[in-house]
């Protein structure tokens, strides 16, 4: 089912990343939040008052929800040689 009132999904993303680098390691902490609004989902609907057409249910795309993803990540990189480095990322998503 077409939906003339369907709007685009919207995303706002914030990220802060202070970084420190020395001769022996590189490290940073990343703090982020992504806000999503007007998420599109497929919902049951009707077409000309009918919930089924030819035995198949009628669906329509609608803007129904909002969500967010946020978290903190710690990143550390330690050089082992000129060509090799050990890297670790420790995420926390809340």
C-alpha positions as CSV (number, residue, x, y, z in Angstrom):
1,X,0.0,0.0,0.0
2,X,1.4,3.4,-0.9
3,X,1.6,5.9,1.9
4,X,1.5,9.6,0.9
5,X,2.3,10.8,4.4
6,X,5.4,8.6,4.8
7,X,8.3,10.8,5.9
8,X,12.1,10.2,5.7
9,X,13.9,8.7,8.6
10,X,16.1,11.2,10.5
11,X,19.4,10.6,12.2
12,X,21.4,12.9,14.4
13,X,24.9,11.6,15.5
14,X,27.2,13.1,18.1
15,X,30.7,11.9,18.7
16,X,33.5,13.1,21.0
17,X,36.9,11.5,20.8
18,X,39.8,12.9,22.8
19,X,43.1,11.2,21.8
20,X,46.5,10.8,23.3
21,X,49.7,9.6,21.6
22,X,53.1,8.8,23.1
23,X,56.1,6.9,21.8
24,X,54.8,3.7,23.4
25,X,51.1,3.8,22.8
26,X,48.1,5.6,21.2
27,X,44.9,5.8,23.1
28,X,41.5,7.4,22.9
29,X,38.0,7.4,24.4
30,X,35.0,7.8,22.2
31,X,31.7,8.9,23.6
32,X,28.8,8.8,21.1
33,X,25.0,9.0,20.7
34,X,22.9,8.4,17.7
35,X,19.3,9.6,17.8
36,X,16.9,8.1,15.2
37,X,13.4,9.4,14.6
38,X,10.5,8.7,12.2
39,X,11.8,5.1,11.8
40,X,9.9,3.3,9.0
41,X,8.2,0.0,9.7
42,X,5.7,-2.2,7.8
43,X,2.3,-2.4,9.6
44,X,-0.9,-4.1,8.9
45,X,-3.4,-1.9,7.0
46,X,-6.5,-1.9,4.9
47,X,-7.2,-1.2,1.2
48,X,-10.7,0.1,0.4
49,X,-11.8,-1.3,3.8
50,X,-10.3,-4.7,3.2
51,X,-7.6,-6.2,5.4
52,X,-6.9,-8.9,2.8
53,X,-6.6,-8.8,-1.0
54,X,-6.7,-12.1,-2.9
55,X,-6.1,-13.9,0.4
56,X,-3.0,-11.8,1.2
57,X,-2.8,-9.4,4.1
58,X,-2.5,-5.7,3.3
59,X,0.6,-3.9,4.6
60,X,1.8,-0.3,4.5
61,X,5.0,1.5,5.4
62,X,4.6,4.0,8.3
63,X,6.7,6.2,10.5
64,X,6.2,4.7,13.9
65,X,9.2,4.8,16.2
66,X,12.2,6.5,17.5
67,X,15.3,5.0,19.1
68,X,18.9,5.8,20.2
69,X,22.2,4.1,20.4
70,X,24.8,5.5,22.8
71,X,28.0,4.2,24.3
72,X,31.6,4.7,25.2
73,X,34.6,3.0,23.6
74,X,38.2,2.9,24.8
75,X,40.8,2.3,22.1
76,X,44.5,1.4,22.7
77,X,47.2,0.7,20.2
78,X,50.7,-0.4,21.1
79,X,53.4,-0.7,18.5
80,X,55.3,-4.0,18.6
81,X,57.6,-3.2,15.6
82,X,57.5,-0.7,12.7
83,X,55.1,-3.0,10.8
84,X,53.0,-4.5,13.6
85,X,50.9,-3.0,16.3
86,X,48.5,-4.5,18.9
87,X,45.1,-2.9,19.0
88,X,42.3,-3.3,21.5
89,X,38.8,-1.7,21.5
90,X,36.7,-2.0,24.6
91,X,33.1,-1.0,23.8
92,X,30.2,-0.3,26.2
93,X,26.8,0.3,24.7
94,X,24.1,1.5,26.9
